[in-house]
Amino acid sequence: MVVIGGGIAAHTAALYTSRASLNPIVISGIEPDQLSLTTKVENYPGFPEGILGPELVENCKKQAIKFGAKYIEENAESFSKNNKLYEIKANNQIFKARTVIIATGASARTLKIPGEDKYFGRGISTCAVCDAALFRNKEVIVIGGGDSAMEESLALHKFANKITIIHRRDKFRASKIMQDRIFKLSDKISIKWNSIVTEVLGDGKFVTSVKIKDINANNESEMKCQGVFYAIGHNPNTKIFNNLIELDEEGYIKTDKRVNTNLPGVFAAGDVQDRIYKQAITSAGAGCKAAIEAEKYIENLKAAGGY
């Protein structure tokens, strides 16, 4: 079997399938996963003092390797079906498998502005639920205007001193109920309409301010802050699967409650199929489910004489 992905869902799937003697090959990719781009993780069970995101991911990988998982640190370039086998191409190699677990994650949309790369994980975050507690008594901004931006702001409201929502239009796209919740919290939450962030500034270590452009007035100003939260959506990493795997309107892989895709023997786990929670713990849980289902699938094939 093959696991495609390099995040915590993939490593969990690799751990469970290797312990089940399924000899998984993990095509883990080259780019770091979302969790590896975070700093301290305080909401993953078992670490009362927290743990660095990259360390958590690396520990999961080491645990899978301990039980026999083999890792190929290349990007999966194509996915196809050839009779009873699925074929995955990576760096001119073809890997064939009876069953596949897709755990390629989703990439947070970014602004591609100066300072973004330098301060990502050093004040720039894409998950307030994950990181809000790190910004206790600080001033932060949230970029976006949909339900995600409202949810990020509500999560931050419990911790931050001041929250400013930066939105490029003159009204939100979020649902009315979410907007109403934000408008009722004007003591802490303010809104800058018709504005965009053009640059993130810092002291070399952490974010200290941002440059904001008023679209109508066409002028820029600088706003002090210690945190910048992107809430402009995610792009699921499903490009190589869209010809065979059924996706929803946003590009996430459709799965049933047993994480089956529309193809027999192909399962999906983590942010690539989870458009709601996007947490390390839920991704790990989905990776576990996918592994157990993959094992059952192989056993059923053997029992039916189709292996």
C-alpha positions as CSV (number, residue, x, y, z in Angstrom):
1,M,0.0,0.0,0.0
2,V,1.0,3.6,-0.5
3,V,0.4,6.7,1.7
4,I,0.7,10.0,0.0
5,G,1.5,13.0,2.2
6,G,3.9,14.2,4.8
7,G,1.7,15.6,7.6
8,I,0.4,14.1,10.8
9,A,-2.5,12.3,9.0
10,A,0.0,10.6,6.7
11,H,2.4,9.6,9.5
12,T,-0.5,8.2,11.7
13,A,-1.7,6.2,8.7
14,A,1.8,4.9,8.1
15,L,2.2,4.0,11.8
16,Y,-1.0,2.0,11.9
17,T,-0.5,0.2,8.6
18,S,3.1,-0.6,9.3
19,R,2.1,-2.1,12.7
20,A,-0.5,-4.1,10.7
21,S,2.3,-5.5,8.5
22,L,1.0,-3.8,5.4
23,N,4.5,-2.5,4.5
24,P,3.5,1.0,3.6
25,I,5.5,3.2,1.3
26,V,5.0,6.9,2.2
27,I,5.5,9.4,-0.6
28,S,5.9,12.3,1.8
29,G,6.6,15.2,-0.6
30,I,9.3,17.9,-0.4
31,E,7.5,20.9,1.0
32,P,6.7,21.1,4.8
33,D,3.2,20.4,6.0
34,Q,1.1,23.0,7.7
35,L,1.9,21.7,11.2
36,S,5.6,21.9,10.5
37,L,5.2,25.7,9.8
38,T,3.7,26.4,13.2
39,T,5.7,27.1,16.4
40,K,4.4,25.9,19.8
41,V,1.4,23.5,19.8
42,E,-0.5,23.5,23.0
43,N,-3.7,21.7,22.1
44,Y,-2.4,18.3,21.2
45,P,-3.1,15.8,24.0
46,G,-0.2,14.4,26.0
47,F,2.0,17.5,26.0
48,P,1.1,19.6,29.0
49,E,3.9,22.1,28.3
50,G,3.2,22.1,24.6
51,I,5.5,20.9,21.8
52,L,6.9,22.6,18.7
53,G,4.9,21.7,15.5
54,P,8.0,20.4,13.5
55,E,9.0,18.3,16.5
56,L,5.6,16.7,16.8
57,V,5.5,15.9,13.1
58,E,9.1,14.5,13.2
59,N,8.3,12.3,16.2
60,C,5.3,10.8,14.4
61,K,7.4,10.1,11.4
62,K,10.1,8.4,13.5
63,Q,7.5,6.3,15.2
64,A,6.1,5.1,11.8
65,I,9.7,4.3,10.6
66,K,10.3,2.3,13.8
67,F,7.6,-0.1,12.8
68,G,8.7,-0.5,9.2
69,A,7.2,2.4,7.1
70,K,9.5,3.4,4.2
71,Y,9.6,7.0,3.2
72,I,10.2,8.5,-0.3
73,E,10.8,12.2,0.1
74,E,9.5,13.2,-3.3
75,N,6.4,14.8,-4.6
76,A,3.7,12.6,-6.1
77,E,3.4,13.7,-9.7
78,S,0.5,11.6,-11.0
79,F,-2.1,9.2,-9.9
80,S,-3.8,6.6,-12.1
81,K,-5.5,3.2,-12.1
82,N,-4.2,0.3,-14.1
83,N,-6.5,-2.8,-13.9
84,K,-6.6,-3.7,-10.2
85,L,-3.6,-1.6,-9.2
86,Y,-3.2,2.1,-8.5
87,E,-0.1,3.7,-9.8
88,I,1.6,6.8,-8.3
89,K,4.5,8.4,-10.1
90,A,7.2,10.2,-8.1
91,N,10.6,11.4,-9.4
92,N,10.4,9.0,-12.4
93,Q,9.5,6.0,-10.2
94,I,6.2,4.2,-10.4
95,F,4.7,2.8,-7.2
96,K,1.9,0.3,-7.5
97,A,-0.5,-0.5,-4.8
98,R,-3.8,-2.3,-4.0
99,T,-4.8,0.4,-1.7
100,V,-3.9,4.1,-1.2
101,I,-4.4,6.6,1.6
102,I,-4.4,10.2,0.4
103,A,-3.2,12.6,3.1
104,T,-1.8,15.5,1.0
105,G,-3.3,18.2,3.2
106,A,-4.4,21.7,2.2
107,S,-2.3,24.8,1.8
108,A,-3.4,28.1,3.4
109,R,-3.8,30.9,0.9
110,T,-1.3,33.6,1.4
111,L,-1.0,37.2,0.2
112,K,2.5,37.0,-1.4
113,I,3.6,40.3,0.3
114,P,6.9,41.5,1.6
115,G,7.7,40.1,5.1
116,E,5.3,37.1,4.8
117,D,7.9,34.4,4.3
118,K,10.2,35.9,7.0
119,Y,7.5,36.1,9.7
120,F,5.4,33.1,8.9
121,G,5.2,31.2,12.2
122,R,6.7,34.2,13.9
123,G,3.6,36.2,14.3
124,I,1.8,35.2,11.1
125,S,-0.6,32.4,11.6
126,T,-3.4,30.7,9.6
127,C,-5.1,29.1,12.7
128,A,-6.4,31.1,15.6
129,V,-7.9,28.0,17.2
130,C,-4.3,26.7,17.3
131,D,-2.4,29.8,18.2
132,A,-4.8,32.3,19.9
133,A,-3.5,31.6,23.4
134,L,0.0,32.6,22.3
135,F,-1.3,36.2,21.7
136,R,-2.8,36.8,25.2
137,N,-3.0,40.5,25.9
138,K,-1.5,41.4,22.5
139,E,-2.8,43.4,19.5
140,V,-3.6,41.3,16.4
141,I,-5.2,41.7,13.0
142,V,-7.3,39.3,11.1
143,I,-7.4,39.4,7.3
144,G,-10.6,38.3,5.6
145,G,-14.3,38.8,5.4
146,G,-15.9,35.4,5.4
147,D,-17.1,33.0,8.1
148,S,-13.5,31.9,8.7
149,A,-12.4,35.5,9.5
150,M,-15.3,35.8,11.9
151,E,-14.4,32.5,13.6
152,E,-10.8,33.5,13.9
153,S,-11.7,36.8,15.5
154,L,-14.0,35.1,18.0
155,A,-11.3,32.6,19.0
156,L,-8.9,35.5,19.5
157,H,-11.4,37.6,21.4
158,K,-10.8,35.4,24.5
159,F,-7.1,36.3,24.6
160,A,-6.0,39.3,22.6
161,N,-6.4,42.9,23.9
162,K,-7.4,44.3,20.5
163,I,-8.4,42.7,17.2
164,T,-8.7,44.6,13.9
165,I,-10.3,42.9,11.0
166,I,-8.9,44.0,7.7
167,H,-11.3,43.5,4.7
168,R,-10.8,44.6,1.1
169,R,-14.6,45.3,0.6
170,D,-17.2,47.5,2.3
171,K,-19.2,44.6,3.7
172,F,-18.5,41.0,4.9
173,R,-19.2,37.8,2.9
174,A,-19.8,36.0,6.2
175,S,-23.2,34.7,7.3
176,K,-25.4,37.2,9.1
177,I,-25.3,35.3,12.4
178,M,-21.5,35.4,12.4
179,Q,-21.4,39.1,11.5
180,D,-23.8,39.9,14.3
181,R,-21.6,38.1,16.8
182,I,-18.6,40.2,15.7
183,F,-20.5,43.5,15.7
184,K,-21.6,42.9,19.3
185,L,-18.0,42.8,20.4
186,S,-17.0,46.3,19.4
187,D,-15.2,46.7,22.7
188,K,-12.3,44.6,21.4
189,I,-13.0,44.1,17.7
190,S,-12.7,46.9,15.2
191,I,-12.9,46.8,11.4
192,K,-11.0,48.5,8.6
193,W,-13.1,48.4,5.5
194,N,-11.8,48.8,1.9
195,S,-8.3,48.0,3.0
196,I,-5.5,45.5,2.3
197,V,-2.3,44.6,4.0
198,T,0.7,45.3,1.8
199,E,3.6,44.4,4.0
200,V,4.4,42.7,7.3
201,L,7.1,44.4,9.4
202,G,9.1,43.0,12.4
203,D,12.2,43.3,14.5
204,G,13.9,40.3,12.8
205,K,12.4,37.8,15.2
206,F,8.7,38.6,15.4
207,V,6.0,40.7,13.8
208,T,5.7,44.3,15.2
209,S,3.4,46.0,12.7
210,V,1.8,45.9,9.2
211,K,1.4,48.4,6.4
212,I,-2.2,48.9,5.4
213,K,-3.5,50.5,2.2
214,D,-6.8,52.2,2.0
215,I,-8.1,51.2,-1.4
216,N,-10.4,54.2,-1.8
217,A,-8.1,56.9,-0.6
218,N,-5.1,55.2,-2.1
219,N,-2.8,55.9,0.9
220,E,-0.9,53.7,3.3
221,S,-0.5,53.7,7.0
222,E,1.3,51.6,9.5
223,M,-0.5,49.7,12.3
224,K,1.2,48.2,15.4
225,C,0.4,44.5,16.0
226,Q,2.1,41.4,17.3
227,G,0.0,38.9,15.4
228,V,-1.4,38.6,11.8
229,F,-4.0,35.9,11.1
230,Y,-4.8,34.9,7.6
231,A,-8.4,33.9,7.1
232,I,-8.6,33.9,3.3
233,G,-9.2,30.2,2.8
234,H,-7.2,27.0,1.9
235,N,-6.5,25.2,-1.3
236,P,-6.7,21.4,-0.9
237,N,-3.7,19.6,-2.5
238,T,-5.7,17.5,-4.9
239,K,-4.4,18.5,-8.3
240,I,-3.2,15.1,-9.4
241,F,-6.4,13.4,-8.2
242,N,-9.1,15.5,-9.9
243,N,-9.5,13.2,-12.9
244,L,-10.3,10.1,-10.9
245,I,-11.2,11.2,-7.3
246,E,-14.5,12.9,-6.7
247,L,-14.1,16.4,-5.2
248,D,-16.5,18.9,-3.8
249,E,-17.0,22.4,-5.1
250,E,-14.0,23.7,-3.2
251,G,-11.7,20.9,-4.3
252,Y,-11.7,18.8,-1.1
253,I,-11.9,15.1,-1.5
254,K,-15.4,13.7,-0.8
255,T,-15.4,10.8,1.7
256,D,-18.0,8.9,3.6
257,K,-18.0,8.3,7.4
258,R,-15.4,5.6,6.9
259,V,-13.1,7.9,4.9
260,N,-13.8,6.0,1.7
261,T,-13.4,7.9,-1.6
262,N,-15.4,7.0,-4.7
263,L,-12.6,4.6,-5.7
264,P,-12.5,1.1,-4.0
265,G,-9.4,0.8,-1.8
266,V,-8.6,4.5,-1.9
267,F,-9.1,6.5,1.4
268,A,-8.5,10.1,2.3
269,A,-7.5,11.7,5.6
270,G,-6.7,15.0,7.1
271,D,-7.0,18.5,5.7
272,V,-7.4,17.2,2.1
273,Q,-10.9,16.0,3.0
274,D,-11.6,18.0,6.1
275,R,-13.0,21.5,5.3
276,I,-14.3,22.1,8.8
277,Y,-11.9,21.4,11.7
278,K,-8.4,21.4,10.3
279,Q,-6.8,20.4,13.6
280,A,-3.8,18.1,14.2
281,I,-5.8,15.9,16.4
282,T,-8.6,15.4,13.9
283,S,-6.1,14.8,11.1
284,A,-4.4,12.1,13.2
285,G,-7.7,10.5,14.0
286,A,-8.7,10.5,10.3
287,G,-5.3,8.9,9.4
288,C,-6.0,6.2,12.0
289,K,-9.5,5.6,10.5
290,A,-8.0,5.4,7.0
291,A,-5.4,2.9,8.1
292,I,-7.9,0.6,9.8
293,E,-10.2,0.7,6.8
294,A,-7.2,0.0,4.4
295,E,-6.3,-3.1,6.5
296,K,-9.9,-4.3,6.4
297,Y,-10.0,-3.8,2.6
298,I,-6.9,-5.9,2.1
299,E,-8.2,-8.6,4.4
300,N,-11.5,-8.7,2.5
301,L,-9.7,-9.0,-0.8
302,K,-7.7,-11.9,0.5
303,A,-10.8,-13.6,1.9
304,A,-12.6,-13.2,-1.4
305,G,-9.6,-14.6,-3.3
306,G,-9.2,-11.3,-5.2
307,Y,-5.7,-10.5,-3.9
